[in-house]
Each structure stands twice: as structure tokens, then as C-alpha cells.
Amino acid sequence: MIYFDTSYIAKCYLNEPQTDKVRQLAMQAEGLACSYLGRVEFWSVLNRHIRDTRLTRQQARQIRNLFCRDESNRVWTWYPVTNEILTRTCWYLEHLPGPLNIRSADAIHMVSAKENGFADIFTNDSRILNCASYFGLLGKNVLPGGAD
């Protein structure tokens, strides 16, 4: 099983440049995992695409239906965002060396991955890729470059 952050979840369902590489990785995996935070963030991504007129409401509804079907078929394993995860995230944020550029949600993803036994986190988010080692993870990206 591999841990995807929200940027990679989105690439599984949205037709963006080079999504085929992420989809190929997903299809080869024995399972996909993420924090429940990623599920909420994915819904927000779809709303942003509607707002930016990259998707119609009907298209977003179809993507949500496909996503929910995948959930029913156990494609996704979701990990809860517990008080322990949030407390541990605060600890990591307090002990990061120097002024690293990390968002709170990204830190929650990394702690969720680490605390649930993952050694790697798959993303194209440059902030996560740059900070993953401080959370005891290896940030992996099958796409060229990073995203903000």
C-alpha cells in the first residue's frame, strides 16, 4: 500500500498533464492510502475547478461518483485525523529546523503517513518533497518538478 497526498489523489481523477504516470503508479500499487484530510481536500479541489471553470458541476458530480465507487470497492484506505496525530504534528512543527515552508495540512499528511507505518509519501507538492525527511519520510514524485 502507498500513501498519496491530495495532489496525487486529484491526479487519479482529473485529466491534467502527466496524470497517466500517477494513475499507472496507483494501478500497480496493492492499495492506496491517505488521511481523511485528503478526502476533504479533494472535494475542495473539485470545488476550485468548478469556480475556475475547469469543470462543470455535472462533471464534478461524475468525478465524485467515481471516487465514491472506488471507496466502496476499497481502493482507498483512509486514516483518521486523531488527537494523537494532531498533537504529534504540533510536536514536529515545533521541532523543525529553521524556517521551513510547510503548511499545516501538509504536516498532518506527513505525520499521518509516518504514524501509520509508511516510509514514503507520494506527492508533487514541493513543500512536502522538501520537508518529508524531517518527518522521517521519503518524499517521492513520479512527475517532473513540483507544485505549490
BELSUL-V634708 format. One record per residue. N is the residue number from 0. RES is the residue in one small letter. PSI is psi in radians with two decimals (* if undefined). Layout:
n res psi
N RES PSI
N RES PSI
This chain:
n res psi
0 m 2.50
1 i 2.65
2 y 2.12
3 f 2.40
4 d -3.12
5 t -0.59
6 s -0.64
7 y -0.57
8 i -0.81
9 a -0.68
10 k -0.31
11 c -0.38
12 y -0.33
13 l 2.48
14 n 1.67
15 e 2.91
16 p 2.34
17 q 0.36
18 t -0.39
19 d -0.58
20 k -0.71
21 v -0.74
22 r -0.67
23 q -0.77
24 l -0.78
25 a -0.73
26 m -0.47
27 q -0.29
28 a 2.68
29 e 0.00
30 g 2.78
31 l 2.44
32 a 2.74
33 c 2.84
34 s 2.66
35 y -0.42
36 l -0.69
37 g -0.58
38 r -0.81
39 v -0.75
40 e -0.64
41 f -0.74
42 w -0.71
43 s -0.69
44 v -0.78
45 l -0.73
46 n -0.70
47 r -0.71
48 h -0.61
49 i -0.86
50 r -0.67
51 d 0.14
52 t 0.51
53 r -0.32
54 l 2.57
55 t 2.89
56 r -0.67
57 q -0.77
58 q -0.75
59 a -0.70
60 r -0.72
61 q -0.70
62 i -0.75
63 r -0.70
64 n -0.73
65 l -0.77
66 f -0.82
67 c -0.60
68 r -0.75
69 d -0.70
70 e -0.79
71 s -0.57
72 n 0.15
73 r 0.57
74 v -0.64
75 w 2.41
76 t 2.15
77 w 2.35
78 y 2.34
79 p 2.61
80 v 1.63
81 t 2.94
82 n -0.66
83 e -0.71
84 i -0.77
85 l -0.70
86 t -0.75
87 r -0.67
88 t -0.75
89 c -0.73
90 w -0.84
91 y -0.78
92 l -0.63
93 e -0.58
94 h 0.14
95 l 2.44
96 p 2.29
97 g -3.05
98 p 1.24
99 l 2.54
100 n 1.66
101 i 2.34
102 r 2.65
103 s -0.74
104 a -0.66
105 d -0.70
106 a -0.71
107 i -0.75
108 h -0.81
109 m -0.73
110 v -0.68
111 s -0.77
112 a -0.86
113 k -0.86
114 e -0.32
115 n 0.30
116 g 0.21
117 f 2.48
118 a -0.37
119 d 2.68
120 i 2.22
121 f 2.20
122 t 2.84
123 n 0.28
124 d 2.02
125 s -0.55
126 r -0.77
127 i -0.79
128 l -0.65
129 n -0.42
130 c -0.16
131 a -0.69
132 s -0.52
133 y -0.29
134 f 0.17
135 g 0.44
136 l 2.81
137 l 2.04
138 g 2.25
139 k 2.43
140 n 2.15
141 v -0.01
142 l 2.63
143 p 2.42
144 g -3.04
145 g 3.01
146 a 2.72
147 d *
